[in-house]
């Protein structure tokens, strides 16, 4: 019983450290592209540690299954959301997400 | 109540304060990134609190929020790309 508690507490501590570090990364990085890289540890690694902590504490039970289900949805959604966000930021900045077609393309700069 | 899970939930809520500052003070693109970060952490906080209070019914909330995070995030991002 005590070993289970210690192991789940260690996993939870790691998850909190990852979230705290990623949160500082979101605050301190220069632009949105760099900040976006710090969403992934909090959206994928930390939930995995939390799900493992629940598994250690409860064993294979309904609660564990639902926690892993939430983790599954986050793992599916994370890459799509990151890609869509990065694309939207680039479209806002240059007018087009494709290289050479936006405001920053060499052809457009030559025209201006 | 499981103390470790409660403490972890409180610690995570404190840990998102820097992301909250980014959300409030950054430009629109930065705020969307901070919003995605905070939503992902809140999914974990809901799971931690459900485990802490030993309520099986509460475990549905993080599952629902994880699904809505995807749809809501895409709506925000698409709106930002097209109209804002």
N, CA and C atoms of all chains as a GROMACS GRO file, in nm:
protein
  588
    1UNK      N    1   0.084  -0.121   0.000
    1UNK     CA    2   0.000   0.000   0.000
    1UNK      C    3   0.087   0.125   0.000
    2UNK      N    4   0.188   0.128   0.087
    2UNK     CA    5   0.275   0.246   0.096
    2UNK      C    6   0.356   0.262  -0.032
    3UNK      N    7   0.403   0.150  -0.088
    3UNK     CA    8   0.481   0.156  -0.212
    3UNK      C    9   0.395   0.215  -0.325
    4UNK      N   10   0.269   0.174  -0.332
    4UNK     CA   11   0.178   0.228  -0.433
    4UNK      C   12   0.162   0.379  -0.417
    5UNK      N   13   0.145   0.423  -0.292
    5UNK     CA   14   0.128   0.567  -0.267
    5UNK      C   15   0.252   0.645  -0.308
    6UNK      N   16   0.369   0.592  -0.269
    6UNK     CA   17   0.494   0.662  -0.302
    6UNK      C   18   0.514   0.669  -0.453
    7UNK      N   19   0.486   0.558  -0.521
    7UNK     CA   20   0.507   0.554  -0.665
    7UNK      C   21   0.411   0.651  -0.736
    8UNK      N   22   0.285   0.653  -0.694
    8UNK     CA   23   0.190   0.745  -0.759
    8UNK      C   24   0.225   0.890  -0.726
    9UNK      N   25   0.275   0.915  -0.603
    9UNK     CA   26   0.315   1.052  -0.568
    9UNK      C   27   0.434   1.098  -0.652
   10UNK      N   28   0.528   1.005  -0.677
   10UNK     CA   29   0.643   1.040  -0.761
   10UNK      C   30   0.596   1.075  -0.902
   11UNK      N   31   0.505   0.994  -0.957
   11UNK     CA   32   0.452   1.022  -1.092
   11UNK      C   33   0.379   1.156  -1.096
   12UNK      N   34   0.301   1.184  -0.991
   12UNK     CA   35   0.229   1.311  -0.986
   12UNK      C   36   0.325   1.429  -0.974
   13UNK      N   37   0.431   1.410  -0.894
   13UNK     CA   38   0.532   1.516  -0.880
   13UNK      C   39   0.599   1.546  -1.013
   14UNK      N   40   0.632   1.441  -1.087
   14UNK     CA   41   0.692   1.462  -1.220
   14UNK      C   42   0.596   1.537  -1.312
   15UNK      N   43   0.468   1.499  -1.306
   15UNK     CA   44   0.368   1.567  -1.391
   15UNK      C   45   0.359   1.715  -1.356
   16UNK      N   46   0.360   1.746  -1.226
   16UNK     CA   47   0.353   1.887  -1.184
   16UNK      C   48   0.478   1.963  -1.230
   17UNK      N   49   0.595   1.899  -1.218
   17UNK     CA   50   0.719   1.964  -1.262
   17UNK      C   51   0.714   1.993  -1.412
   18UNK      N   52   0.665   1.898  -1.490
   18UNK     CA   53   0.656   1.918  -1.635
   18UNK      C   54   0.562   2.033  -1.668
   19UNK      N   55   0.447   2.037  -1.600
   19UNK     CA   56   0.351   2.145  -1.625
   19UNK      C   57   0.410   2.280  -1.585
   20UNK      N   58   0.479   2.284  -1.470
   20UNK     CA   59   0.538   2.411  -1.426
   20UNK      C   60   0.647   2.458  -1.524
   21UNK      N   61   0.731   2.366  -1.566
   21UNK     CA   62   0.836   2.403  -1.662
   21UNK      C   63   0.779   2.448  -1.795
   22UNK      N   64   0.678   2.376  -1.844
   22UNK     CA   65   0.616   2.413  -1.971
   22UNK      C   66   0.545   2.547  -1.960
   23UNK      N   67   0.484   2.574  -1.844
   23UNK     CA   68   0.416   2.701  -1.824
   23UNK      C   69   0.516   2.817  -1.828
   24UNK      N   70   0.632   2.796  -1.765
   24UNK     CA   71   0.737   2.898  -1.771
   24UNK      C   72   0.787   2.915  -1.915
   25UNK      N   73   0.795   2.804  -1.988
   25UNK     CA   74   0.836   2.812  -2.128
   25UNK      C   75   0.737   2.895  -2.209
   26UNK      N   76   0.608   2.875  -2.185
   26UNK     CA   77   0.506   2.954  -2.256
   26UNK      C   78   0.522   3.102  -2.221
   27UNK      N   79   0.558   3.132  -2.097
   27UNK     CA   80   0.573   3.273  -2.057
   27UNK      C   81   0.699   3.335  -2.116
   28UNK      N   82   0.810   3.260  -2.115
   28UNK     CA   83   0.940   3.322  -2.141
   28UNK      C   84   0.984   3.319  -2.288
   29UNK      N   85   0.932   3.228  -2.367
   29UNK     CA   86   0.979   3.221  -2.505
   29UNK      C   87   0.938   3.346  -2.584
   30UNK      N   88   1.012   3.371  -2.695
   30UNK     CA   89   0.997   3.500  -2.765
   30UNK      C   90   0.868   3.511  -2.844
   31UNK      N   91   0.843   3.416  -2.937
   31UNK     CA   92   0.725   3.432  -3.023
   31UNK      C   93   0.631   3.311  -3.010
   32UNK      N   94   0.518   3.317  -3.081
   32UNK     CA   95   0.415   3.215  -3.067
   32UNK      C   96   0.462   3.078  -3.113
   33UNK      N   97   0.548   3.074  -3.216
   33UNK     CA   98   0.599   2.946  -3.266
   33UNK      C   99   0.678   2.874  -3.156
   34UNK      N  100   0.762   2.950  -3.088
   34UNK     CA  101   0.842   2.889  -2.981
   34UNK      C  102   0.756   2.851  -2.862
   35UNK      N  103   0.659   2.936  -2.830
   35UNK     CA  104   0.571   2.906  -2.716
   35UNK      C  105   0.490   2.779  -2.741
   36UNK      N  106   0.450   2.758  -2.868
   36UNK     CA  107   0.366   2.642  -2.902
   36UNK      C  108   0.437   2.510  -2.873
   37UNK      N  109   0.571   2.510  -2.881
   37UNK     CA  110   0.644   2.386  -2.851
   37UNK      C  111   0.626   2.341  -2.706
   38UNK      N  112   0.594   2.435  -2.618
   38UNK     CA  113   0.582   2.400  -2.476
   38UNK      C  114   0.442   2.350  -2.441
   39UNK      N  115   0.349   2.351  -2.536
   39UNK     CA  116   0.215   2.297  -2.509
   39UNK      C  117   0.220   2.144  -2.506
   40UNK      N  118   0.303   2.085  -2.594
   40UNK     CA  119   0.305   1.939  -2.608
   40UNK      C  120   0.342   1.865  -2.478
   41UNK      N  121   0.447   1.906  -2.405
   41UNK     CA  122   0.474   1.832  -2.280
   41UNK      C  123   0.356   1.833  -2.183
   42UNK      N  124   0.285   1.948  -2.176
   42UNK     CA  125   0.172   1.957  -2.084
   42UNK      C  126   0.048   1.884  -2.139
   43UNK      N  127   0.041   1.869  -2.271
   43UNK     CA  128  -0.079   1.808  -2.330
   43UNK      C  129  -0.062   1.658  -2.354
   44UNK      N  130   0.060   1.607  -2.344
   44UNK     CA  131   0.080   1.466  -2.376
   44UNK      C  132   0.157   1.391  -2.267
   45UNK      N  133   0.272   1.445  -2.226
   45UNK     CA  134   0.357   1.373  -2.130
   45UNK      C  135   0.297   1.376  -1.990
   46UNK      N  136   0.258   1.496  -1.945
   46UNK     CA  137   0.201   1.508  -1.810
   46UNK      C  138   0.071   1.428  -1.794
   47UNK      N  139  -0.023   1.431  -1.892
   47UNK     CA  140  -0.142   1.346  -1.878
   47UNK      C  141  -0.110   1.197  -1.872
   48UNK      N  142  -0.005   1.156  -1.946
   48UNK     CA  143   0.035   1.015  -1.940
   48UNK      C  144   0.081   0.979  -1.798
   49UNK      N  145   0.158   1.069  -1.735
   49UNK     CA  146   0.203   1.044  -1.598
   49UNK      C  147   0.086   1.041  -1.500
   50UNK      N  148  -0.011   1.132  -1.521
   50UNK     CA  149  -0.130   1.134  -1.434
   50UNK      C  150  -0.210   1.004  -1.450
   51UNK      N  151  -0.225   0.959  -1.576
   51UNK     CA  152  -0.300   0.834  -1.600
   51UNK      C  153  -0.227   0.716  -1.536
   52UNK      N  154  -0.094   0.716  -1.544
   52UNK     CA  155  -0.018   0.608  -1.480
   52UNK      C  156  -0.032   0.613  -1.327
   53UNK      N  157  -0.036   0.736  -1.272
   53UNK     CA  158  -0.056   0.749  -1.127
   53UNK      C  159  -0.191   0.694  -1.084
   54UNK      N  160  -0.295   0.723  -1.165
   54UNK     CA  161  -0.428   0.668  -1.134
   54UNK      C  162  -0.426   0.515  -1.146
   55UNK      N  163  -0.354   0.465  -1.248
   55UNK     CA  164  -0.345   0.320  -1.266
   55UNK      C  165  -0.275   0.254  -1.147
   56UNK      N  166  -0.167   0.316  -1.100
   56UNK     CA  167  -0.095   0.261  -0.985
   56UNK      C  168  -0.183   0.263  -0.860
   57UNK      N  169  -0.259   0.371  -0.843
   57UNK     CA  170  -0.341   0.387  -0.723
   57UNK      C  171  -0.464   0.294  -0.724
   58UNK      N  172  -0.528   0.281  -0.842
   58UNK     CA  173  -0.657   0.211  -0.849
   58UNK      C  174  -0.649   0.072  -0.911
   59UNK      N  175  -0.543   0.046  -0.991
   59UNK     CA  176  -0.542  -0.077  -1.070
   59UNK      C  177  -0.631  -0.060  -1.192
   60UNK      N  178  -0.659  -0.168  -1.264
   60UNK     CA  179  -0.746  -0.159  -1.382
   60UNK      C  180  -0.890  -0.149  -1.336
   61UNK      N  181  -0.945  -0.029  -1.341
   61UNK     CA  182  -1.078   0.000  -1.288
   61UNK      C  183  -1.142   0.100  -1.382
   62UNK      N  184  -1.271   0.129  -1.360
   62UNK     CA  185  -1.341   0.221  -1.449
   62UNK      C  186  -1.274   0.358  -1.455
   63UNK      N  187  -1.231   0.408  -1.339
   63UNK     CA  188  -1.167   0.540  -1.335
   63UNK      C  189  -1.041   0.544  -1.421
   64UNK      N  190  -0.963   0.435  -1.412
   64UNK     CA  191  -0.839   0.428  -1.490
   64UNK      C  192  -0.871   0.430  -1.640
   65UNK      N  193  -0.972   0.354  -1.677
   65UNK     CA  194  -1.011   0.349  -1.819
   65UNK      C  195  -1.052   0.485  -1.871
   66UNK      N  196  -1.130   0.559  -1.791
   66UNK     CA  197  -1.174   0.692  -1.836
   66UNK      C  198  -1.059   0.790  -1.842
   67UNK      N  199  -0.965   0.778  -1.749
   67UNK     CA  200  -0.846   0.865  -1.755
   67UNK      C  201  -0.765   0.837  -1.881
   68UNK      N  202  -0.748   0.710  -1.914
   68UNK     CA  203  -0.674   0.676  -2.035
   68UNK      C  204  -0.753   0.717  -2.160
   69UNK      N  205  -0.887   0.717  -2.151
   69UNK     CA  206  -0.968   0.763  -2.265
   69UNK      C  207  -0.944   0.912  -2.290
   70UNK      N  208  -0.941   0.990  -2.180
   70UNK     CA  209  -0.912   1.134  -2.194
   70UNK      C  210  -0.772   1.153  -2.253
   71UNK      N  211  -0.677   1.072  -2.206
   71UNK     CA  212  -0.540   1.080  -2.259
   71UNK      C  213  -0.539   1.046  -2.408
   72UNK      N  214  -0.618   0.947  -2.448
   72UNK     CA  215  -0.626   0.908  -2.589
   72UNK      C  216  -0.675   1.024  -2.675
   73UNK      N  217  -0.783   1.090  -2.630
   73UNK     CA  218  -0.836   1.203  -2.707
   73UNK      C  219  -0.735   1.316  -2.716
   74UNK      N  220  -0.662   1.340  -2.605
   74UNK     CA  221  -0.562   1.448  -2.607
   74UNK      C  222  -0.447   1.411  -2.700
   75UNK      N  223  -0.410   1.284  -2.701
   75UNK     CA  224  -0.299   1.241  -2.788
   75UNK      C  225  -0.338   1.252  -2.935
   76UNK      N  226  -0.467   1.225  -2.966
   76UNK     CA  227  -0.514   1.239  -3.104
   76UNK      C  228  -0.523   1.386  -3.142
   77UNK      N  229  -0.578   1.467  -3.050
   77UNK     CA  230  -0.606   1.607  -3.084
   77UNK      C  231  -0.480   1.694  -3.088
   78UNK      N  232  -0.382   1.663  -3.003
   78UNK     CA  233  -0.265   1.750  -2.987
   78UNK      C  234  -0.192   1.785  -3.116
   79UNK      N  235  -0.148   1.686  -3.193
   79UNK     CA  236  -0.074   1.720  -3.315
   79UNK      C  237  -0.157   1.799  -3.416
   80UNK      N  238  -0.286   1.763  -3.434
   80UNK     CA  239  -0.371   1.837  -3.527
   80UNK      C  240  -0.385   1.983  -3.483
   81UNK      N  241  -0.408   2.000  -3.353
   81UNK     CA  242  -0.429   2.134  -3.301
   81UNK      C  243  -0.302   2.219  -3.313
   82UNK      N  244  -0.187   2.158  -3.283
   82UNK     CA  245  -0.060   2.231  -3.295
   82UNK      C  246  -0.036   2.272  -3.440
   83UNK      N  247  -0.060   2.178  -3.531
   83UNK     CA  248  -0.038   2.209  -3.673
   83UNK      C  249  -0.132   2.321  -3.719
   84UNK      N  250  -0.260   2.310  -3.680
   84UNK     CA  251  -0.358   2.411  -3.722
   84UNK      C  252  -0.323   2.548  -3.664
   85UNK      N  253  -0.276   2.548  -3.538
   85UNK     CA  254  -0.240   2.676  -3.475
   85UNK      C  255  -0.121   2.739  -3.545
   86UNK      N  256  -0.019   2.657  -3.574
   86UNK     CA  257   0.100   2.710  -3.639
   86UNK      C  258   0.065   2.764  -3.778
   87UNK      N  259  -0.020   2.691  -3.848
   87UNK     CA  260  -0.063   2.735  -3.982
   87UNK      C  261  -0.139   2.867  -3.973
   88UNK      N  262  -0.229   2.877  -3.874
   88UNK     CA  263  -0.307   3.001  -3.861
   88UNK      C  264  -0.217   3.119  -3.828
   89UNK      N  265  -0.118   3.098  -3.744
   89UNK     CA  266  -0.026   3.207  -3.708
   89UNK      C  267   0.051   3.253  -3.833
   90UNK      N  268   0.094   3.154  -3.915
   90UNK     CA  269   0.169   3.190  -4.037
   90UNK      C  270   0.079   3.264  -4.137
   91UNK      N  271  -0.047   3.219  -4.149
   91UNK     CA  272  -0.140   3.288  -4.240
   91UNK      C  273  -0.163   3.431  -4.194
   92UNK      N  274  -0.173   3.450  -4.063
   92UNK     CA  275  -0.191   3.586  -4.010
   92UNK      C  276  -0.070   3.674  -4.040
   93UNK      N  277   0.047   3.613  -4.034
   93UNK     CA  278   0.169   3.692  -4.051
   93UNK      C  279   0.200   3.722  -4.197
   94UNK      N  280   0.182   3.621  -4.285
   94UNK     CA  281   0.230   3.636  -4.423
   94UNK      C  282   0.119   3.633  -4.527
   95UNK      N  283  -0.004   3.596  -4.488
   95UNK     CA  284  -0.113   3.592  -4.584
   95UNK      C  285  -0.133   3.455  -4.647
   96UNK      N  286  -0.034   3.369  -4.641
   96UNK     CA  287  -0.047   3.234  -4.698
   96UNK      C  288   0.049   3.143  -4.622
   97UNK      N  289   0.007   3.016  -4.604
   97UNK     CA  290   0.092   2.927  -4.525
   97UNK      C  291   0.203   2.865  -4.610
   98UNK      N  292   0.186   2.870  -4.746
   98UNK     CA  293   0.286   2.804  -4.831
   98UNK      C  294   0.410   2.891  -4.847
   99UNK      N  295   0.528   2.829  -4.852
   99UNK     CA  296   0.650   2.908  -4.869
   99UNK      C  297   0.654   2.976  -5.006
  100UNK      N  298   0.691   3.102  -5.009
  100UNK     CA  299   0.703   3.175  -5.135
  100UNK      C  300   0.575   3.235  -5.186
  101UNK      N  301   0.463   3.220  -5.115
  101UNK     CA  302   0.335   3.273  -5.164
  101UNK      C  303   0.282   3.388  -5.077
  102UNK      N  304   0.339   3.407  -4.963
  102UNK     CA  305   0.288   3.509  -4.873
  102UNK      C  306   0.356   3.643  -4.896
  103UNK      N  307   0.336   3.734  -4.799
  103UNK     CA  308   0.396   3.868  -4.809
  103UNK      C  309   0.548   3.863  -4.807
  104UNK      N  310   0.602   3.755  -4.744
  104UNK     CA  311   0.747   3.750  -4.724
  104UNK      C  312   0.820   3.679  -4.837
  105UNK      N  313   0.748   3.649  -4.949
  105UNK     CA  314   0.814   3.576  -5.056
  105UNK      C  315   0.911   3.667  -5.130
  106UNK      N  316   1.020   3.615  -5.188
  106UNK     CA  317   1.117   3.698  -5.258
  106UNK      C  318   1.055   3.770  -5.378
  107UNK      N  319   0.959   3.705  -5.450
  107UNK     CA  320   0.896   3.768  -5.566
  107UNK      C  321   0.817   3.891  -5.525
  108UNK      N  322   0.741   3.880  -5.416
  108UNK     CA  323   0.663   3.995  -5.368
  108UNK      C  324   0.754   4.109  -5.324
  109UNK      N  325   0.864   4.072  -5.258
  109UNK     CA  326   0.957   4.176  -5.211
  109UNK      C  327   1.019   4.250  -5.329
  110UNK      N  328   1.045   4.176  -5.440
  110UNK     CA  329   1.104   4.238  -5.559
  110UNK      C  330   1.004   4.335  -5.622
  111UNK      N  331   0.872   4.294  -5.624
  111UNK     CA  332   0.769   4.382  -5.680
  111UNK      C  333   0.759   4.513  -5.604
  112UNK      N  334   0.774   4.502  -5.471
  112UNK     CA  335   0.762   4.623  -5.389
  112UNK      C  336   0.892   4.704  -5.399
  113UNK      N  337  -1.055   1.111   0.065
  113UNK     CA  338  -0.982   1.202  -0.022
  113UNK      C  339  -0.836   1.159  -0.026
  114UNK      N  340  -0.780   1.151  -0.149
  114UNK     CA  341  -0.641   1.111  -0.162
  114UNK      C  342  -0.556   1.237  -0.166
  115UNK      N  343  -0.469   1.252  -0.068
  115UNK     CA  344  -0.398   1.379  -0.049
  115UNK      C  345  -0.305   1.412  -0.165
  116UNK      N  346  -0.232   1.312  -0.216
  116UNK     CA  347  -0.137   1.338  -0.324
  116UNK      C  348  -0.204   1.395  -0.448
  117UNK      N  349  -0.322   1.342  -0.482
  117UNK     CA  350  -0.392   1.390  -0.602
  117UNK      C  351  -0.445   1.531  -0.581
  118UNK      N  352  -0.494   1.559  -0.458
  118UNK     CA  353  -0.541   1.695  -0.430
  118UNK      C  354  -0.426   1.794  -0.438
  119UNK      N  355  -0.312   1.757  -0.377
  119UNK     CA  356  -0.195   1.846  -0.380
  119UNK      C  357  -0.148   1.869  -0.523
  120UNK      N  358  -0.149   1.763  -0.605
  120UNK     CA  359  -0.106   1.778  -0.744
  120UNK      C  360  -0.200   1.870  -0.820
  121UNK      N  361  -0.332   1.856  -0.795
  121UNK     CA  362  -0.428   1.944  -0.864
  121UNK      C  363  -0.405   2.090  -0.827
  122UNK      N  364  -0.383   2.116  -0.696
  122UNK     CA  365  -0.358   2.254  -0.653
  122UNK      C  366  -0.227   2.306  -0.712
  123UNK      N  367  -0.123   2.220  -0.712
  123UNK     CA  368   0.006   2.262  -0.767
  123UNK      C  369  -0.005   2.293  -0.915
  124UNK      N  370  -0.084   2.214  -0.989
  124UNK     CA  371  -0.100   2.243  -1.133
  124UNK      C  372  -0.176   2.372  -1.155
  125UNK      N  373  -0.276   2.399  -1.070
  125UNK     CA  374  -0.348   2.526  -1.085
  125UNK      C  375  -0.255   2.645  -1.058
  126UNK      N  376  -0.163   2.628  -0.961
  126UNK     CA  377  -0.066   2.735  -0.936
  126UNK      C  378   0.032   2.746  -1.053
  127UNK      N  379   0.069   2.629  -1.109
  127UNK     CA  380   0.170   2.627  -1.217
  127UNK      C  381   0.120   2.692  -1.345
  128UNK      N  382  -0.012   2.705  -1.364
  128UNK     CA  383  -0.058   2.766  -1.489
  128UNK      C  384  -0.065   2.919  -1.479
  129UNK      N  385  -0.024   2.975  -1.366
  129UNK     CA  386  -0.027   3.122  -1.353
  129UNK      C  387   0.060   3.190  -1.460
  130UNK      N  388   0.186   3.142  -1.487
  130UNK     CA  389   0.263   3.206  -1.594
  130UNK      C  390   0.192   3.201  -1.730
  131UNK      N  391   0.127   3.088  -1.759
  131UNK     CA  392   0.052   3.079  -1.886
  131UNK      C  393  -0.066   3.176  -1.884
  132UNK      N  394  -0.127   3.195  -1.767
  132UNK     CA  395  -0.238   3.292  -1.755
  132UNK      C  396  -0.190   3.434  -1.780
  133UNK      N  397  -0.069   3.465  -1.732
  133UNK     CA  398  -0.011   3.598  -1.758
  133UNK      C  399   0.010   3.616  -1.908
  134UNK      N  400   0.061   3.510  -1.973
  134UNK     CA  401   0.080   3.515  -2.119
  134UNK      C  402  -0.053   3.537  -2.190
  135UNK      N  403  -0.157   3.468  -2.143
  135UNK     CA  404  -0.290   3.480  -2.203
  135UNK      C  405  -0.342   3.623  -2.194
  136UNK      N  406  -0.317   3.686  -2.080
  136UNK     CA  407  -0.371   3.821  -2.059
  136UNK      C  408  -0.290   3.928  -2.130
  137UNK      N  409  -0.159   3.910  -2.137
  137UNK     CA  410  -0.074   4.020  -2.183
  137UNK      C  411  -0.023   4.005  -2.326
  138UNK      N  412  -0.030   3.882  -2.384
  138UNK     CA  413   0.027   3.860  -2.516
  138UNK      C  414  -0.066   3.905  -2.628
  139UNK      N  415  -0.015   3.897  -2.752
  139UNK     CA  416  -0.101   3.928  -2.867
  139UNK      C  417  -0.195   3.810  -2.892
  140UNK      N  418  -0.276   3.820  -2.998
  140UNK     CA  419  -0.382   3.720  -3.020
  140UNK      C  420  -0.327   3.579  -3.040
  141UNK      N  421  -0.222   3.565  -3.124
  141UNK     CA  422  -0.166   3.432  -3.150
  141UNK      C  423  -0.109   3.371  -3.022
  142UNK      N  424  -0.040   3.452  -2.944
  142UNK     CA  425   0.017   3.405  -2.818
  142UNK      C  426  -0.094   3.363  -2.720
  143UNK      N  427  -0.202   3.442  -2.720
  143UNK     CA  428  -0.313   3.411  -2.629
  143UNK      C  429  -0.378   3.277  -2.666
  144UNK      N  430  -0.389   3.248  -2.796
  144UNK     CA  431  -0.447   3.119  -2.838
  144UNK      C  432  -0.358   3.003  -2.793
  145UNK      N  433  -0.225   3.022  -2.805
  145UNK     CA  434  -0.133   2.918  -2.760
  145UNK      C  435  -0.148   2.896  -2.608
  146UNK      N  436  -0.156   3.005  -2.533
  146UNK     CA  437  -0.173   2.993  -2.388
  146UNK      C  438  -0.306   2.928  -2.352
  147UNK      N  439  -0.411   2.960  -2.430
  147UNK     CA  440  -0.543   2.898  -2.409
  147UNK      C  441  -0.536   2.746  -2.427
  148UNK      N  442  -0.466   2.702  -2.533
  148UNK     CA  443  -0.453   2.557  -2.556
  148UNK      C  444  -0.376   2.491  -2.441
  149UNK      N  445  -0.273   2.558  -2.394
  149UNK     CA  446  -0.194   2.505  -2.282
  149UNK      C  447  -0.282   2.490  -2.157
  150UNK      N  448  -0.355   2.597  -2.125
  150UNK     CA  449  -0.436   2.596  -2.002
  150UNK      C  450  -0.546   2.490  -2.011
  151UNK      N  451  -0.609   2.475  -2.130
  151UNK     CA  452  -0.714   2.374  -2.145
  151UNK      C  453  -0.658   2.234  -2.120
  152UNK      N  454  -0.538   2.207  -2.174
  152UNK     CA  455  -0.477   2.074  -2.155
  152UNK      C  456  -0.450   2.048  -2.007
  153UNK      N  457  -0.407   2.152  -1.935
  153UNK     CA  458  -0.379   2.133  -1.792
  153UNK      C  459  -0.510   2.114  -1.714
  154UNK      N  460  -0.615   2.186  -1.754
  154UNK     CA  461  -0.742   2.175  -1.682
  154UNK      C  462  -0.801   2.033  -1.697
  155UNK      N  463  -0.779   1.969  -1.813
  155UNK     CA  464  -0.822   1.829  -1.830
  155UNK      C  465  -0.758   1.743  -1.721
  156UNK      N  466  -0.627   1.765  -1.699
  156UNK     CA  467  -0.558   1.688  -1.595
  156UNK      C  468  -0.609   1.720  -1.455
  157UNK      N  469  -0.634   1.850  -1.431
  157UNK     CA  470  -0.682   1.891  -1.298
  157UNK      C  471  -0.816   1.824  -1.267
  158UNK      N  472  -0.905   1.819  -1.368
  158UNK     CA  473  -1.036   1.754  -1.347
  158UNK      C  474  -1.019   1.605  -1.314
  159UNK      N  475  -0.926   1.538  -1.386
  159UNK     CA  476  -0.901   1.396  -1.357
  159UNK      C  477  -0.843   1.379  -1.217
  160UNK      N  478  -0.751   1.467  -1.180
  160UNK     CA  479  -0.689   1.458  -1.047
  160UNK      C  480  -0.792   1.480  -0.936
  161UNK      N  481  -0.881   1.578  -0.956
  161UNK     CA  482  -0.981   1.606  -0.853
  161UNK      C  483  -1.082   1.491  -0.843
  162UNK      N  484  -1.118   1.433  -0.958
  162UNK     CA  485  -1.210   1.318  -0.955
  162UNK      C  486  -1.148   1.202  -0.878
  163UNK      N  487  -1.020   1.179  -0.899
  163UNK     CA  488  -0.952   1.072  -0.825
  163UNK      C  489  -0.937   1.108  -0.678
  164UNK      N  490  -0.910   1.237  -0.652
  164UNK     CA  491  -0.891   1.280  -0.513
  164UNK      C  492  -1.018   1.263  -0.431
  165UNK      N  493  -1.133   1.294  -0.491
  165UNK     CA  494  -1.259   1.283  -0.418
  165UNK      C  495  -1.324   1.146  -0.434
  166UNK      N  496  -1.258   1.056  -0.510
  166UNK     CA  497  -1.307   0.918  -0.527
  166UNK      C  498  -1.448   0.914  -0.583
  167UNK      N  499  -1.476   1.001  -0.682
  167UNK     CA  500  -1.609   1.003  -0.745
  167UNK      C  501  -1.594   0.953  -0.889
  168UNK      N  502  -1.649   0.837  -0.917
  168UNK     CA  503  -1.637   0.781  -1.052
  168UNK      C  504  -1.708   0.867  -1.156
  169UNK      N  505  -1.821   0.927  -1.116
  169UNK     CA  506  -1.898   1.008  -1.212
  169UNK      C  507  -1.821   1.128  -1.262
  170UNK      N  508  -1.733   1.181  -1.178
  170UNK     CA  509  -1.659   1.301  -1.217
  170UNK      C  510  -1.554   1.273  -1.323
  171UNK      N  511  -1.521   1.146  -1.346
  171UNK     CA  512  -1.420   1.113  -1.446
  171UNK      C  513  -1.470   1.137  -1.589
  172UNK      N  514  -1.603   1.158  -1.603
  172UNK     CA  515  -1.654   1.189  -1.737
  172UNK      C  516  -1.617   1.330  -1.779
  173UNK      N  517  -1.598   1.419  -1.682
  173UNK     CA  518  -1.568   1.559  -1.717
  173UNK      C  519  -1.436   1.574  -1.793
  174UNK      N  520  -1.324   1.514  -1.748
  174UNK     CA  521  -1.202   1.527  -1.829
  174UNK      C  522  -1.213   1.466  -1.967
  175UNK      N  523  -1.291   1.357  -1.980
  175UNK     CA  524  -1.308   1.296  -2.112
  175UNK      C  525  -1.381   1.392  -2.205
  176UNK      N  526  -1.490   1.452  -2.153
  176UNK     CA  527  -1.568   1.545  -2.235
  176UNK      C  528  -1.485   1.669  -2.270
  177UNK      N  529  -1.410   1.720  -2.171
  177UNK     CA  530  -1.329   1.839  -2.198
  177UNK      C  531  -1.218   1.809  -2.299
  178UNK      N  532  -1.162   1.688  -2.293
  178UNK     CA  533  -1.057   1.651  -2.390
  178UNK      C  534  -1.113   1.650  -2.531
  179UNK      N  535  -1.238   1.603  -2.548
  179UNK     CA  536  -1.301   1.604  -2.681
  179UNK      C  537  -1.331   1.747  -2.724
  180UNK      N  538  -1.387   1.826  -2.630
  180UNK     CA  539  -1.424   1.963  -2.663
  180UNK      C  540  -1.301   2.050  -2.689
  181UNK      N  541  -1.188   2.014  -2.625
  181UNK     CA  542  -1.064   2.089  -2.645
  181UNK      C  543  -1.025   2.087  -2.793
  182UNK      N  544  -1.044   1.973  -2.856
  182UNK     CA  545  -1.010   1.959  -2.997
  182UNK      C  546  -1.100   2.048  -3.084
  183UNK      N  547  -1.232   2.031  -3.065
  183UNK     CA  548  -1.327   2.110  -3.146
  183UNK      C  549  -1.316   2.258  -3.118
  184UNK      N  550  -1.313   2.295  -2.991
  184UNK     CA  551  -1.306   2.436  -2.954
  184UNK      C  552  -1.176   2.500  -3.002
  185UNK      N  553  -1.066   2.427  -2.986
  185UNK     CA  554  -0.936   2.479  -3.031
  185UNK      C  555  -0.935   2.504  -3.180
  186UNK      N  556  -0.991   2.410  -3.257
  186UNK     CA  557  -0.994   2.428  -3.402
  186UNK      C  558  -1.081   2.547  -3.442
  187UNK      N  559  -1.193   2.566  -3.371
  187UNK     CA  560  -1.279   2.681  -3.401
  187UNK      C  561  -1.205   2.812  -3.375
  188UNK      N  562  -1.138   2.821  -3.260
  188UNK     CA  563  -1.059   2.940  -3.227
  188UNK      C  564  -0.954   2.967  -3.334
  189UNK      N  565  -0.881   2.861  -3.371
  189UNK     CA  566  -0.770   2.875  -3.463
  189UNK      C  567  -0.820   2.917  -3.602
  190UNK      N  568  -0.930   2.855  -3.646
  190UNK     CA  569  -0.986   2.888  -3.777
  190UNK      C  570  -1.037   3.031  -3.780
  191UNK      N  571  -1.102   3.072  -3.670
  191UNK     CA  572  -1.151   3.209  -3.662
  191UNK      C  573  -1.035   3.308  -3.666
  192UNK      N  574  -0.929   3.276  -3.594
  192UNK     CA  575  -0.812   3.364  -3.592
  192UNK      C  576  -0.751   3.374  -3.732
  193UNK      N  577  -0.749   3.260  -3.803
  193UNK     CA  578  -0.686   3.257  -3.936
  193UNK      C  579  -0.767   3.338  -4.037
  194UNK      N  580  -0.900   3.333  -4.028
  194UNK     CA  581  -0.982   3.392  -4.133
  194UNK      C  582  -1.030   3.533  -4.104
  195UNK      N  583  -1.071   3.558  -3.980
  195UNK     CA  584  -1.143   3.682  -3.955
  195UNK      C  585  -1.075   3.778  -3.858
  196UNK      N  586  -0.983   3.733  -3.777
  196UNK     CA  587  -0.927   3.824  -3.676
  196UNK      C  588  -0.793   3.881  -3.718
   0.00000   0.00000   0.00000
